[in-house]
Amino acid sequence: MIPRVIGVVHLLPLPGSPRFNGSLDEVLNRAAQDCAVYRNGGAGSLIVENFGDAPFCAGKVEPVTVASITRAVVELKKEFPDIHFGVNVLRNDAESALSIAQVTGAEFIRVNVHVGAVVADQGIIEGRASKTLRLRKNLNSEVAILADVDVKHSAQIGDYDIYTQAADALERGLADAIVISGSRTGQAVDVKQLRRLRRELPDAKIVIGSGASSRNVRDLLKLADGVIVGTSVKTGGKTSNPVDSKRLKDFMRAAAS
């Protein structure tokens, strides 16, 4: 089952990343504060990601990053046992995300490049669906894979349009859902593109990956099965800020309607 609303827990810079301030406790405290606001506002599913670690690795992240995210998810699950958690290891370490999810009991992961290849600020990033799915099989895991298509902050290599990517992610990459987003964090999706995806893939699970707000979420959920929300419910609409309870309340009210 794909959650209708997934709130993003944007972790502050983690140990080993350029902007880490020396206190993992501060990272964990902020994450817990955001989780509390999300839960109190009615968001029952959250995805934890190492947003503060820019510039991101194109592939495998450092072991300390895996350890830090694992600790964060473990502690958050203990404090918020009623929340359904997911994991996204930026920029595209699906194997680490799946491993963290499996050992912590998280229920889903987001994979930014599951099939195909893109050019991004990290260079060339290639999809590793074969490795991700084989790892899931070997772990006897039921963790769901939410796979981006035409992922933000990137450009596809070759003549590989979003509709073909989506079909391949589902049919050949065996993703459980596809994620579509705008061109950058916080940017809205192309609604015409979304309509066509829904028309061409009527049975697909589609999740909005960026740009959902209290102004558009009602219309988006007429076409999509779920939305991932972060920036629009943050203080001042800035991604790195804490979650704002008033903004979240307005968003959840609109999503419910």
C-alpha positions, 0 to 999 in steps of 0.5 A, a space after each residue: 500500500 502506498 501512503 497518501 501523504 509522506 512527510 520528509 525528514 530532511 536530516 541536518 548534515 551528518 558526520 563525514 559530510 562537509 557541513 557537519 557541525 560536530 553534533 550528531 545529537 543535534 541532528 537527531 533532536 531536529 529529526 525528532 522535533 520534525 517527526 513530532 510535528 508531522 505526527 501531531 499534524 496527522 502525517 502517518 508516513 515519513 521518509 528519512 533522507 540525508 538532505 544535508 550531506 551535499 555535495 552528494 555521492 553519485 553512488 555508494 555513500 561512506 560507511 559513517 553515513 549508513 551508520 548515521 542514517 541507521 541510528 536516526 531511523 532506529 531512534 525515530 522508530 522507537 520514539 514514534 512507533 505509530 509512524 511508517 518510515 521510509 529511507 532515501 540515501 542520496 544521491 542514489 545508494 539504493 543498496 544502502 537504503 534497502 539495507 537500512 530499511 530491512 534492519 530497522 523495520 522501515 517499510 519503503 525506500 525511494 530510489 532516485 535513478 532506478 532505471 536508465 542513466 542521468 547527468 546530474 551535479 554528481 556526474 553520470 548516475 546509472 540505474 542499478 535495478 538489477 542489484 537492488 532487486 537481487 539484494 531485496 530477494 536475497 534479504 527476503 525483504 518486503 521493503 517497497 521500492 518507490 522509483 523516480 522517473 526523470 528525477 529532479 536535478 538531472 537530465 536523462 541521457 539519450 532519447 529516453 522519455 519519462 513515459 518509457 522510463 516509467 513503464 520500464 521502472 515498473 515492468 522491467 525494474 519491478 518498482 512498486 511505484 513511480 515517483 515524478 517531480 519537478 525540475 528541482 526540490 520544491 518545484 511542481 510537477 508538470 500536470 499535463 505529464 502527470 495526466 498522460 502517465 495516469 492515462 498510459 499506466 492506469 494501474 500504476 502506483 504514482 507518487 508526487 515527489 516534489 512541489 505538493 502544497 496546500 494549493 495543489 495537493 487536492 488536484 494532484 491526488 485526483 491523479 496520483 496515489 500519494 504525495 511526498 511533501 517537505 518544502 511547502 510545510 517548512 517554516 518560510 517554505 525553505 527546505 532546510 528549516 523545521 516543519 511548520 505546524 500551521 503549514 502542515 495543518 493547511 496541507 493535511 486539510 487540503 489533502 484530506 478533502 
